[in-house]
Amino acid sequence: MIDYIDNGDSRIISTFPRQTYFSRKDPDPRRGEQAVAANFDYVFIMQSLNMDFNLKRLERYLTLAWQSGATPVIILTKADLVYDPDEQIDAVKQIAPGVPVHAISVMTGYGLDMLEQYLRPGKTIVFLGSSGIGKSSLVNTLSGEELMAVNAIREDDSRGRHTTTHRQLLTLPTGAMVIDTPGMRELGMWDVSEGLSNAFADVEQFLGKCRFRDCTHQSEPGCAIKAAIQRGELYATRWKSYCALEKEARYADDKADFLRQKQQWSKNLRKGDKNKKKEIW
């Protein structure tokens, strides 16, 4: 809230709480959390349908998007580079149940009409994705003019240089606003407890249902996770992704506590191996 002055500097009176908030672990290890954007309605998680298509990176973005409190929407760009995007769309829907997925092409206009439902007056959208996936091109297309520079991607691996080097807030002709962020290939986890629960609801539904409370989901009998994987109700790749992101998040949140839990886990695992050897003997 400001005290507006027409012919001078306005005075800030108060700052309201953030409605939504997206952050990541600062690339500089000497720092902690780095704010990326705030007060947006939708998170456009963007990934291209070329050689740089990566489901694990998408899971990471999705976890942080859910944590922000906004609504995630997955945008698969450069649909003109594939014969049929249905295979990639199905793969994305398996790791993002309930999240809208749209394949688009700025070159041909394919799928762009599906984005109109999000581009309403007063709505704010943050664009997230690696460099070279077409964020700047999409902004230019939606605005109807060349607001942002566009760089070519490398032919050998379909990756691009950082076209956007800073965050920008842009207003579209529809009245919607877009927050464009620099391309971020790596996103460090930071306080994503709620984000993990939403992004990996298919995994967390089996947690706490094992026979033993301290189950490590390795060799213990009555493990609900192992049983779900064997029954085909849970993909082993999803469990591995969950473990990796959950471990990273705990480490970022409390390094000392993470190391204590890791030592206890190793101790329980060694104890289990000793008991198994005794039974065999």
N, C-alpha and C positions, 0 to 999 in steps of 0.2 A: 504494500500500500504506500502510495506516495502523495505528498502535498505538491500538486502540479503547478508549475510556474511557467507561463507561456513564453516569456522572453529571457529565461535564465535556467539555471540548474534546479531541477525538482528535488525535493527533500524526501528521503525514505523515512516513513513513519513506523512501519512494522513489517516483519517478514512472516508469511504464513507457512505452516508445515507443508512439506512436499506431499502431493497426492500419490505420485509414483516416482520411483527413483531407480536408476540403473547405475551400477558401479562395478568396478573390477579391481583386481589386485594391481597395484602400481608396478609398471615394469622396472622401476628403480627399487631394488630390494631394501633400500634405506627408508622407504616410505611405506605406508600401509595401503589404505583404500584410496582409489582414484575415482572421482565422480565423472560420469560420462554424459548423462542427461537426466532431466527431471521434468515432472509435470506433463507427461504425454499420455495419450490414450491407447495407442497401438505401437507394437514393436514389429516392424517389418524385418524379419530374419531372412536375409537374402543370400542365396547361393546359386552359382551358375551351373547349367547343365552341360558343362564341358569337362575336360579332364580334371578340373579342380573340385568336382563334386565329392563331398566328404560327409558321411553320416555322423561320424564321431564328433566332428567339429560342430555339426548342426545340433547334436545333443547338448553340447556345452553352451551354445548360444541360447538354446531353448530353456535350459535350467536358469540362466541369468535373466532371461526375459520373464519367466514366471515369477521370479523373486522380485522383480521390479513392481509388481502389482498391476501392470497394464495387460492388455490382451495381445498375445503373440499371434502373428500371421506369417506363414512361411511363403516366401516369394522365390520361385525357381526361375531365374533369368536365362536369356539366350536359348529359348526353346527352339529357335530356328536352326540351331546347330545339331539337333537330334531328330531322327526320323519320327519317333513316337515317344513322348515324355512319360507315358503311362507307367512304365516300369520304375522309373525314378520316383514318380509320385506315390506309387504303392509302397515303395521302400521307406519313404519319408513318413507316410501315414502309420506305418508299423511302429515307428519310434516316437510319433507325436499324435497319439489318439485324441480326437476331438479338436485338434488345431486346424484352422483353415489352411489349405495348401493351394497355391495358384501358380501355374506355369505361364510365363509371359515371354514376349519377344518385343523389344523396342524397335527392332528393324522392320518387322512385319505388322506390328500392332496386335499380334495374337494375345488374347487374354487380358488386355489392358482394361476392357470394359468391366471386368470383375473387380477392379480396384476402386471403382466409383463409390461403392458402399462405404468405404473408409474415408474418402476424401470430402467430407462434409464440413461446412463452415464451423469454425470453433474447435475442430478436432486437431490434435497434434500427433504426428507420427515420427518415431525415431527409426532411422535406417541403420541396420547393423549388418556387417559382413566384411569379408576379406577384400583386399584391393583387387581390382580387375573384374569384379562380378557384375558391374553395370549400375552401381548406385547413382553415379553422376549422370549417366545416360538416361536413367529413369526420371530423375529430377528434371532434366531438360525437356523430356517428352511431356511430362505432366504439366510443366509450366508453360509450354508452348514457345520457349525461347532458350537460347544458350546461356544459362545462368552459371554453368560450371564447366570447367575444362575436362576433356575426355582423353585419356591416354590409351594407346594400343597395348594389348597383352602380349606376353612372350609366346612364341609359337611352340617351343619345346615342351612347356609344362602348363600352358594356358593360364599362367598367373600374371598379375599386373603390378605396375608400380603404384605408389601411393599418389593418386590424383588429388584427393582431399587431404590436406595437411592439418586442418583445424576444424572444429565443430562450427556449423552454421545453422541459423534458424531462418528458413525461407517461407514466404507466403505464396501459396498457389492461387491461380485464378478462381478456384472453387471456394476459397476462403479457408481451406485447411492449411495447416502449417507443417513443415517437414524439418526435422533436425537431422542433418547429415553429419555422420561421424567419420573420422579417418579410418581407412581399412585396418582391421585388427584380426590378424590370423590367429594369434594366441591370446586367450582370455584367461587370466588367473582367477580362480574361484575366490569369492569373498562373501561370507555370510549368505549362504544359499540354502538354508535348511528348508524353507517353504518351497523354494524353486525346485529342489530335488524331489520333494514329495509330489509336486504337480507333474514334473517332467518324467518321473519314474514311478507313477502310481501303479503300473503293472508289476513292478518289482516290490514295492513297499507293502503291497497287500499280503505278501507271504512272510514278512518279517514279524518276529514275535510268536510265530506258530510252530517253532521247532520244539522237539521233545525236551531239550536242555536249554535253559535260559542263556547260558554262556556259549552257545553253539558258534563255532567259527566257520560253519558251512564248508568244512573240508572233508573230514572222514567220519564225523559223528553219525550214529544211527538216528533216524527220526528227523532228519534235517528237511524242513519244509521247502527250502530253496532248491536243494538237490532233487527232491521229489517232483517239484513243479517243472524243472528242466527236463527230467526224464519223461514226464507225462506230455511234454510239448506245450505246456501252459505258459512257459517263460523261456525266452531265448537266452542261451548262454552268453551271447555277445552283449545283450542288454545288462545282464548281471555283472559282467566284467566292466562295462562302461560305468555303471552305478558305483561299483566299488572304487574305481579310479577317481571319479569326481568327488565322491563322499570323503575319500582319504585326503584328497587335495584340499577340500573345504575345511576339514577338521584341522589340518596342518596350518592353514592360513588363519583360522580363527584363534587357535591356541596351540602354539608350537610345543610348549612344555607338556600340556595335557595329552597331545597327540603322541608324543614320544613315550609317555607313561603307558597309554593304552596299547601302543605297539609292543612294548616290552611284556605287558601282561598277556597279550594275545600270543606272543611267541612262547611264553612260559606255559600257557594252557595247551598249546600245540605240542610242545615237547612232552608234557605230562601225558597227553593222549597217546603219543607214540610209545611211551614207556609202558602204559597200561596194556596196549595192544600186544607188545612183545611178551609181557608177563602171561597174557592169555594164551598166546601161541606156545610158550614154554611149558 
